[in-house]
Every structure is written in C-alpha cells, then in structure tokens.
C-alpha cells in the first residue's frame, strides 16, 4: 500500500496545538475518503494544517487524484488551474474561505470512521496533479502516479536510512512535492512522524530537536537564517547539532551556508535534486561524503545521464519509476519533454569522479530559484506588461544571501514612472506573493540583439 498507516498508537502528525496517531490519521482520513469516493479529481486548499494532511491522505485512500492549491495563488493563476484540472470538490480547513466557485467541504479533524482499508488502486493510477511554475506559459498540471511516489520514497529511505523511529520536522508549504510528498507522505509511509512547525523560525527548529525530532527538511533560505541564528545562540546550535540528518533541497545551498552550519552545529547538510515531474533524482547518502555543491549520485532505481555533453557539462536526462505520466491536457508538451523515454530536465550539470552530480544552471536562463520556489521569468514579465505604467520589461534573477536568488524587474516606463512597491503589489495580486520582484530597475531601453530579442546577459546591477 502507498500509506500502510500501521502501528496505530504511534505519533504520525504533529502541528502546533494538535497531534494525531497513525490510527487517528487512518480513521479521520477514512471519513474524508467516504466523502470523496467516486470523484474524478478533488482540489485541496493546501494550508499548512492537519486538515490538509487528512484531506490528502483521505483522497489517496479513496483512489481520487489530488490537486493541491497554493492558498496565496493570484486570481488568474488559480482560475487557470481550476479550469484545466476541473476538480469536482474542494477540501479545506474550517474557517478558510477559498475564493473558488466549487462545492466545498470543511475537513473535520475529529471525525473517525473505522473499517477495512479500501482497495488499493493500480500503481499507474494518478495520485496528484501538481502544477508547475509556468516558466514558458501558463502552469502545467503534472500527473504523478502512485508508483512514482512509492518507489521514490523508498529510494530516499534507503539512502537516508530513514525508519519509523524518525521524526521529520519542517515548515515547508504543503502544495508542492517537497513539503507534501517527501515531507508528509514520506514519514507516514515509513510509519514514523512528521512535525510541521506551522511557519519557519529557528527557535521552533531548536524546540523540535529538543523534543524528539531527528531530521529537518528545508530550503536554502531556511538554512541561511538557521545558520546565522545558531552563530548567535549556543543553545540553538547545540539542539540542531543533535539532529540525525539535515536535508536541503529546491535550490543549491551556498557553500558559505554549508560552512556556517558546520561551524556552529557540527552538522554537514545533505543535498538532493528533484523536480515536480520526476520527484527526487539524486541525493547524498546519509553515510556518504557531503561536499558543498553536490547533490549526490542517482537514487536507487533511477537512471540519470548527461545529454549533449560538452566540456564535461550536459543536460540532465532522467529515466525510471519516479517519472510522471505526462502533462494534463498537454500531449504536445508531454511529447516535447521526452526523448527515447528519457525526461529532459533542462538542468545542466557535471559529474564528479565518484558519480555525484553538480547542478550548474538551466538550459534556459528564465528560471529563477528564490526562497525554495522555482519561478518563471516570462510569467512575471507578462503580468508586469499589464500595468499601464510599463512599456517594456525583462525579469532576471540575481544572487541573494537569504533567498538564493531575488527577482529583478528591468522596466522601461510608459509615461510617469510607477513605484517599485506598486509594481510588486501588481504582480503579487495577479500571481502569488513569492513571484513579486524584490528589485525594480528602470532603463531608457532594454538591450536587444539583431533579431530584436532582449539579451538578458547584458543586464546587471
């Protein structure tokens, strides 16, 4: 089974103010499963809450595909996702008021329905429809089958020696694969526990480790802040130093943050590499060498190769049971994403002599990794061009000690120059707050090549 939920009396899920055992999760999720049974797809208003966990587990128990929704998504993006995925029902936490014109059901964490497990769907059945970042157009719905999730979580368990005795702490959002699939379903599949902190704070991380947490999942922004706070707080550093494993993902962790965490806590952070379409592809083993800049070798059962290699660098292509089925309603995009059964990631890498991969950049230059999110520059450009004060715009990313990369908008004004805050609010309202430009720079014109295309490499602060 995808989620056995055995050992009913063991802790399974803990949020601020609420803890649930595996038995309680199974019974509460069964109440959700009975509610959603027979639906084609169900959306979940994926707040960082126990209701989100129960909604997802219940849908999986019923064999109903889940469409996780980012509660901060802008109106246009949300409308596109709902029109594309056509869910029949929206699950949410009591008190939430999602701006969605769908039948809604508030998940009750106290509901309990006992009974035999429902029949397990086929491994090729769709478990999730997770939407991409809209790099080259509207977000695409990634169809993730149950076998991809099961095989990937088991491969991670092998390389990280992940067992039922582990308590995974994190404060990641629950609408993408890092926080939801790896960070929640991973612990439940192992028979262990997940402790969600609600929101990230170094003090909450320290408290979690003092109270039994063994593993931390985070993104570089979190580790940057944690390292700085550990340098100032010896008790926090001591608590983090007791961790069995610190795992960073979603973007590269800078060498300076690696060094600071090690210097203050004695820990060496483990990195891994994955995508929505593939889940995790590579990972540093718990018993392996942890070198800054490397994301480890391919996971067990996953094949990774470099295509069009030149000077030791090539595009990562992936094949294995971790791959998605395709993009919802986009056979053209699905076909373009594969070559002879290999998925083209668009990420460029080199391979160290021991087989560990180092990600060196994107095949395209328009993907920005900021605060653990992958953000498409083109989507932000299109939103900014709808502002009456913007005549031309280019969006780039530049290094940021806290976010990894910050979003920079290069704007040619149309008439009176709008303020940077006005433009940032405009983008946040249409798309999502994390997609707003952090820096706005005004120009008289954008640099272009002889074909009229903006040459982003010529833009710099």
C-alpha positions in Angstrom: 0.0 0.0 0.0 1.1 3.6 -0.6 0.4 4.6 3.0 0.1 1.5 5.3 -0.6 3.6 8.4 0.3 0.7 10.7 1.3 1.0 14.4 -2.0 2.8 15.3 -0.7 4.2 18.7 2.5 5.8 17.3 2.6 9.5 16.7 2.1 10.3 13.0 1.3 14.0 12.6 2.0 17.0 14.8 1.1 20.6 14.2 1.2 23.5 16.7 -1.7 22.6 19.1 -2.6 19.2 17.6 -1.1 15.7 17.4 -2.5 12.6 15.7 -1.5 9.0 15.9 -1.4 6.7 12.9 -4.7 5.2 14.0 -6.3 8.6 14.2 -5.0 9.7 10.9 -6.3 6.5 9.3 -9.8 6.9 10.8 -10.1 10.6 10.1 -8.8 10.1 6.5 -11.4 7.3 6.0 -14.1 9.9 6.8 -12.7 12.1 4.0 -12.4 9.1 1.7 -16.1 8.2 2.1 -16.9 11.9 1.3 -14.8 12.0 -1.9 -15.2 8.4 -3.2 -16.1 8.3 -6.9 -14.9 11.8 -7.8 -12.7 12.4 -10.8 -10.4 14.9 -9.1 -10.6 16.8 -5.8 -8.8 20.1 -5.0 -7.2 20.7 -1.6 -6.8 24.3 -0.2 -3.3 23.3 1.0 -2.7 25.5 4.0 0.0 24.2 6.5 -2.6 22.5 8.6 -3.6 19.0 9.8 -6.7 19.3 7.7 -4.6 19.4 4.5 -2.8 16.2 5.6 -6.1 14.4 6.3 -7.6 15.7 3.0 -4.7 14.4 1.0 -4.5 11.0 2.8 -8.2 10.6 2.5 -8.2 11.2 -1.2 -5.3 8.8 -1.7 -7.2 6.2 0.3 -10.2 6.6 -1.9 -8.0 6.5 -5.1 -9.1 10.0 -6.1 -6.4 12.3 -7.6 -5.5 15.4 -5.5 -5.0 18.9 -6.9 -3.1 20.8 -4.2 -3.8 24.5 -4.4 -1.5 27.2 -3.1 -3.7 29.5 -1.0 -1.6 32.5 -2.0 -2.0 32.0 -5.7 -3.2 35.0 -7.6 -6.7 35.1 -9.2 -5.6 34.5 -12.8 -3.3 31.6 -12.0 -5.9 30.0 -9.7 -8.6 30.3 -12.4 -6.3 28.6 -14.9 -5.5 25.7 -12.6 -9.2 25.1 -11.8 -10.3 25.3 -15.4 -7.5 23.0 -16.5 -7.9 20.4 -13.8 -11.7 20.6 -13.3 -11.9 19.3 -9.8 -15.4 18.3 -8.6 -14.9 19.3 -4.9 -12.7 21.5 -2.8 -11.5 20.3 0.6 -10.3 22.9 3.2 -9.9 23.6 6.8 -12.8 25.1 8.9 -12.6 28.8 8.9 -10.9 29.1 5.5 -12.9 30.9 2.8 -11.3 29.9 -0.5 -12.3 32.2 -3.4 -13.4 29.2 -5.5 -16.7 28.5 -7.2 -16.8 24.8 -6.4 -18.7 22.6 -3.9 -16.7 22.8 -0.7 -16.2 20.5 2.3 -14.5 21.5 5.5 -12.4 18.7 6.9 -13.1 17.7 10.5 -10.0 16.5 12.3 -12.2 14.9 15.0 -14.2 12.7 12.6 -13.5 9.0 12.8 -14.7 6.2 10.5 -13.3 2.7 11.2 -13.3 -0.1 8.7 -11.2 -2.3 6.5 -8.8 -0.4 4.1 -10.3 0.5 0.8 -8.9 -1.4 -2.3 -5.5 -0.2 -3.4 -5.5 1.4 -6.8 -3.1 0.4 -9.6 0.4 1.8 -9.4 -0.2 3.7 -12.6 -3.3 5.5 -11.2 -2.8 9.2 -10.8 -2.3 10.3 -7.2 -1.6 14.0 -7.7 -2.0 16.8 -10.3 0.7 19.2 -9.2 1.1 22.4 -11.2 4.5 23.7 -12.5 5.7 27.3 -12.1 4.6 28.5 -15.5 8.1 29.1 -16.9 7.2 29.3 -20.5 3.5 29.9 -20.2 0.5 29.0 -18.0 1.4 26.4 -15.3 1.1 22.8 -16.5 -0.5 20.0 -14.5 1.9 17.2 -13.7 0.3 13.8 -13.5 2.1 11.9 -10.7 1.2 8.2 -10.4 1.2 6.2 -7.2 4.2 4.0 -8.3 6.4 7.1 -8.7 5.6 8.2 -5.1 6.0 4.8 -3.6 9.3 4.0 -5.4 10.8 7.4 -4.8 10.0 7.5 -1.0 11.5 4.0 -0.7 14.7 5.0 -2.5 15.1 8.1 -0.2 14.5 5.8 2.8 17.4 3.6 1.5 19.9 6.4 1.1 19.0 8.3 4.2 18.5 5.2 6.5 15.0 6.6 7.1 12.9 4.5 9.5 9.8 4.5 11.7 11.9 5.9 14.5 12.5 9.2 12.6 10.5 12.3 13.3 10.8 14.7 10.4 10.5 18.4 11.2 9.8 21.1 8.6 8.0 24.3 7.8 7.6 23.8 4.1 4.4 24.6 2.2 2.1 21.7 1.6 1.2 22.4 -2.1 4.3 21.0 -3.8 6.3 17.8 -3.8 9.0 18.9 -1.3 6.8 19.7 1.6 3.8 17.5 0.9 5.0 14.3 -0.8 8.5 14.0 0.7 7.9 15.9 3.9 4.5 14.4 4.8 3.8 11.2 2.9 7.4 10.1 3.4 7.2 9.9 7.2 3.7 8.3 7.0 4.9 5.6 4.6 7.8 4.8 6.9 5.5 4.5 9.9 7.2 7.5 11.6 6.1 11.0 12.2 6.1 14.5 10.7 6.2 17.6 12.9 5.2 20.6 11.0 6.3 23.9 12.6 3.5 26.0 11.1 5.9 28.6 9.9 9.7 28.6 9.9 11.5 30.0 12.9 14.9 29.0 14.1 13.6 28.8 17.7 10.9 26.4 16.6 13.5 24.2 14.9 15.5 24.1 18.1 12.4 23.2 20.1 11.6 20.4 17.7 15.0 18.8 18.1 14.9 19.1 21.9 11.5 17.4 21.8 12.4 14.3 19.7 12.8 15.4 16.1 15.6 13.6 14.3 15.5 15.0 10.7 15.0 18.5 9.3 13.8 19.2 5.7 14.4 22.8 4.5 15.3 25.1 1.6 18.4 27.3 1.4 16.6 30.4 2.7 15.8 28.5 5.9 19.3 27.1 6.4 20.8 30.6 5.8 18.7 32.0 8.6 19.2 29.0 10.9 23.0 29.2 10.4 23.0 32.9 11.4 20.9 32.3 14.4 23.0 29.3 15.5 26.0 31.6 15.4 24.3 33.9 17.9 22.6 31.2 20.1 24.7 28.4 21.6 21.7 26.5 22.9 20.1 26.6 19.5 23.3 25.4 17.9 23.5 22.5 20.4 19.9 21.5 19.7 20.5 21.4 15.9 23.7 19.6 16.5 21.7 16.6 17.9 19.9 16.0 14.5 20.4 12.8 12.7 20.1 14.4 9.4 19.7 17.9 7.9 18.4 17.8 4.3 18.3 20.8 1.9 16.6 21.0 -1.4 14.7 23.0 -4.1 17.8 25.1 -4.9 21.5 24.9 -4.3 22.7 25.6 -0.8 25.6 28.2 -0.9 29.0 27.0 0.3 29.0 29.8 2.9 25.8 28.4 4.5 27.2 24.9 4.5 30.3 26.2 6.3 28.3 28.2 8.8 26.0 25.3 9.7 29.0 23.0 10.2 31.0 25.5 12.2 28.1 26.3 14.6 26.4 22.9 14.9 29.0 20.3 13.8 26.4 19.1 11.2 27.0 18.7 7.4 23.9 19.3 5.4 22.8 16.7 2.9 21.5 17.9 -0.5 19.3 16.3 -3.1 18.0 17.1 -6.5 14.5 16.7 -7.9 11.7 18.2 -9.9 7.9 18.1 -9.9 7.9 15.8 -12.9 10.4 13.4 -11.5 10.2 13.7 -7.7 13.8 13.1 -6.5 16.5 12.1 -8.9 19.7 12.3 -6.9 20.7 12.5 -3.2 23.7 12.5 -1.0 23.6 9.4 1.2 23.5 9.7 5.0 26.7 7.7 5.1 28.3 9.4 2.1 30.6 12.3 1.7 28.9 15.6 2.0 30.5 18.1 -0.3 29.0 21.6 -0.9 27.7 21.9 -4.4 27.0 18.2 -4.9 23.5 16.6 -4.9 24.8 13.0 -4.8 24.5 10.2 -7.3 21.3 8.9 -8.9 18.8 7.3 -6.4 18.4 3.5 -6.4 16.3 2.6 -9.4 16.7 5.9 -11.1 18.8 6.4 -14.2 20.5 9.7 -14.8 22.6 10.7 -17.8 24.1 13.9 -19.3 22.9 14.6 -22.9 24.7 16.8 -25.4 27.8 16.8 -23.2 30.5 19.4 -23.9 33.5 20.2 -21.8 32.2 17.8 -19.1 28.8 19.6 -18.8 25.5 18.4 -20.2 21.7 18.4 -19.7 20.4 16.0 -17.1 18.0 13.5 -18.5 16.2 11.0 -16.3 14.5 7.6 -16.7 12.9 5.4 -14.1 9.8 4.6 -12.0 9.9 8.1 -10.5 8.7 9.8 -13.7 5.4 11.4 -14.1 2.8 10.2 -16.7 2.5 13.4 -18.6 1.0 16.9 -18.5 -2.7 17.2 -18.1 -4.4 18.2 -21.3 -1.0 18.9 -22.9 0.1 16.0 -25.2 2.3 18.4 -27.1 4.2 19.4 -24.0 4.5 15.8 -22.9 5.9 14.7 -26.2 8.4 17.6 -26.2 9.6 16.7 -22.7 10.9 13.2 -23.6 13.5 11.8 -25.9 13.5 8.0 -26.3 11.9 7.5 -22.9 14.2 9.9 -21.1 12.8 13.1 -19.5 14.7 16.2 -20.4 15.1 18.3 -17.2 16.5 21.4 -18.7 19.1 21.4 -15.9 22.8 21.5 -16.7 25.3 19.5 -14.7 28.7 18.0 -14.4 29.6 14.6 -12.8 32.3 14.2 -10.2 34.6 11.1 -10.4 32.6 9.4 -7.7 29.3 9.7 -9.7 27.9 12.7 -7.7 26.2 15.4 -9.8 26.8 19.1 -9.6 24.0 21.3 -10.9 25.5 24.3 -12.8 22.4 26.0 -14.2 19.5 25.9 -16.5 19.4 25.2 -20.2 17.3 28.3 -20.4 18.0 31.4 -18.5 14.5 32.2 -17.4 14.0 30.0 -14.3 14.6 31.8 -11.0 15.0 29.9 -7.8 14.0 32.1 -4.9 13.3 31.1 -1.4 12.9 27.4 -2.4 10.4 28.3 -5.2 11.1 27.8 -8.9 9.7 30.9 -10.7 9.3 31.6 -14.4 10.6 35.0 -15.5 8.2 35.0 -18.5 5.1 34.8 -16.3 6.2 37.8 -14.3 7.0 39.8 -17.4 3.6 39.1 -18.8 2.0 40.3 -15.6 4.1 43.5 -15.4 3.2 44.3 -19.0 -0.4 44.6 -18.0 0.4 47.5 -15.7 -0.3 50.8 -17.5 3.0 52.3 -16.4 5.1 49.5 -18.0 6.1 49.8 -21.7 8.8 47.1 -21.8 10.2 44.7 -19.2 12.7 41.9 -18.6 12.9 39.8 -15.5 16.1 38.2 -14.2 17.4 36.6 -11.0 20.5 37.7 -9.2 22.2 36.2 -6.2 20.7 36.8 -2.8 22.3 35.7 0.5 18.9 35.0 2.0 16.6 33.8 -0.9 19.2 32.2 -3.1 18.1 34.4 -5.9 16.0 37.6 -5.8 13.7 38.6 -8.6 14.7 41.7 -10.5 12.5 43.6 -12.9 14.1 45.8 -15.6 11.4 48.2 -16.6 11.0 50.8 -19.4 8.3 53.1 -18.1 5.3 54.2 -20.2 4.9 57.8 -19.2 5.1 58.5 -15.5 7.3 56.0 -13.7 5.4 53.7 -11.3 6.9 53.0 -7.9 8.7 49.7 -7.2 6.1 48.8 -4.5 3.2 49.4 -6.9 4.7 47.0 -9.4 5.5 44.4 -6.8 1.9 44.6 -5.5 0.6 44.3 -9.0 2.5 41.1 -9.6 1.6 39.6 -6.2 -2.1 40.3 -6.9 -2.1 38.5 -10.3 0.2 35.6 -9.5 1.5 35.0 -5.9 3.4 37.0 -3.3 6.7 35.0 -3.8 6.7 35.9 -7.5 6.8 39.7 -6.9 10.0 41.5 -7.9 12.3 42.3 -5.0 14.2 44.9 -7.0 12.9 47.2 -9.8 15.5 48.9 -12.0 14.3 51.5 -14.6 16.0 51.8 -18.0 15.5 54.0 -21.1 15.6 50.9 -23.2 16.3 47.2 -23.0 19.4 45.7 -24.7 18.4 43.6 -27.7 20.2 41.5 -30.3 19.9 41.9 -34.1 16.8 39.7 -34.0 15.1 42.1 -31.5 15.3 39.6 -28.6 16.3 41.0 -25.2 19.8 40.0 -24.2 19.4 39.3 -20.5 23.0 38.6 -20.0 23.7 42.3 -20.7 21.5 43.2 -17.7 23.4 43.6 -14.5 23.2 45.8 -11.4 
